[in-house]
């Protein structure tokens, strides 16, 4: 990215998408099925921070 601002916005978008994904999974009743997905999203978010 030549523009640092664009880079920040890109990370923010990924972060928001990640949080939205976690929210959807948490609202889903069958959490055991989604445990891997929760871990996956969690690690993706940790990499962004």
Residue frames relative to the residue before (quaternion, step in Angstrom):
aa qw qx qy qz dx dy dz
X 1.0000 0.0000 0.0000 0.0000 0.00 0.00 0.00
X 0.3078 -0.7497 0.5494 0.2033 3.58 -0.82 0.95
X 0.7334 0.3522 -0.2191 0.5386 3.58 1.19 -0.47
X 0.4096 -0.7384 0.4805 0.2368 3.62 -0.48 1.19
X 0.6054 0.5679 -0.3527 0.4320 3.59 1.11 -0.69
X 0.6351 0.5228 -0.3223 0.4684 3.58 0.99 -0.83
X 0.6266 0.5431 -0.3199 0.4583 3.56 1.06 -0.83
X 0.6542 0.5150 -0.3022 0.4642 3.58 0.95 -0.93
X 0.6559 0.5080 -0.3064 0.4668 3.56 0.94 -0.90
X 0.6259 0.5465 -0.3254 0.4513 3.57 1.02 -0.84
X 0.6667 0.4886 -0.2923 0.4810 3.60 0.93 -0.91
X 0.6391 0.5295 -0.3230 0.4548 3.57 0.98 -0.87
X 0.6407 0.5251 -0.3177 0.4612 3.57 0.97 -0.86
X 0.6549 0.5015 -0.3083 0.4738 3.59 0.93 -0.90
X 0.6380 0.5357 -0.3157 0.4543 3.56 1.02 -0.87
X 0.6747 0.4936 -0.2911 0.4652 3.58 0.92 -0.95
X 0.6290 0.5231 -0.3252 0.4744 3.58 1.03 -0.81
X 0.6411 0.5329 -0.3079 0.4585 3.58 1.02 -0.85
X 0.6689 0.4897 -0.2940 0.4757 3.56 0.92 -0.93
X 0.6296 0.5342 -0.3246 0.4614 3.56 1.04 -0.81
X 0.6372 0.5314 -0.3089 0.4650 3.56 1.04 -0.85
X 0.6506 0.5085 -0.3070 0.4732 3.58 0.97 -0.90
X 0.6299 0.5398 -0.3246 0.4545 3.59 0.98 -0.90
X 0.6592 0.5105 -0.3056 0.4599 3.60 0.91 -0.92
X 0.6683 0.5028 -0.2946 0.4624 3.57 0.94 -0.91
X 0.6589 0.5104 -0.3113 0.4566 3.58 0.93 -0.90
X 0.6692 0.4942 -0.2956 0.4695 3.60 1.05 -0.76
X 0.5758 0.5662 -0.3728 0.4570 3.56 1.28 -0.39
X 0.4918 -0.7065 0.4268 0.2772 3.59 -0.83 1.00
X 0.7367 0.4068 -0.2397 0.4841 3.60 0.95 -0.81
X 0.1001 -0.8479 0.5201 0.0237 3.56 0.19 1.30
X 0.5721 0.6035 -0.3948 0.3906 3.61 1.09 -0.59
X 0.6455 0.5285 -0.3109 0.4554 3.55 1.01 -0.86
X 0.7590 0.4028 -0.1893 0.4752 3.56 1.08 -0.75
X 0.3465 0.7748 -0.4779 0.2264 3.58 1.27 0.08
X 0.6512 0.5129 -0.3170 0.4609 3.59 0.94 -0.86
X 0.6573 0.5175 -0.3031 0.4563 3.55 0.98 -0.91
X 0.6210 0.5328 -0.3406 0.4631 3.60 1.02 -0.79
X 0.6554 0.5081 -0.3070 0.4670 3.59 0.91 -0.93
X 0.6359 0.5490 -0.3123 0.4436 3.54 0.97 -0.94
X 0.6895 0.4640 -0.2754 0.4832 3.58 0.84 -1.00
X 0.6208 0.5548 -0.3393 0.4379 3.57 1.00 -0.84
X 0.6948 0.4665 -0.2820 0.4691 3.59 0.84 -0.96
X 0.6047 0.5439 -0.3553 0.4607 3.59 1.09 -0.68
X 0.6631 0.5001 -0.3034 0.4670 3.58 0.96 -0.86
X 0.6338 0.5364 -0.3313 0.4481 3.57 0.98 -0.83
X 0.6383 0.5275 -0.3237 0.4577 3.58 1.06 -0.76
X 0.6680 0.5124 -0.2996 0.4489 3.59 1.07 -0.71
X 0.6669 0.5253 -0.3116 0.4269 3.59 1.09 -0.65
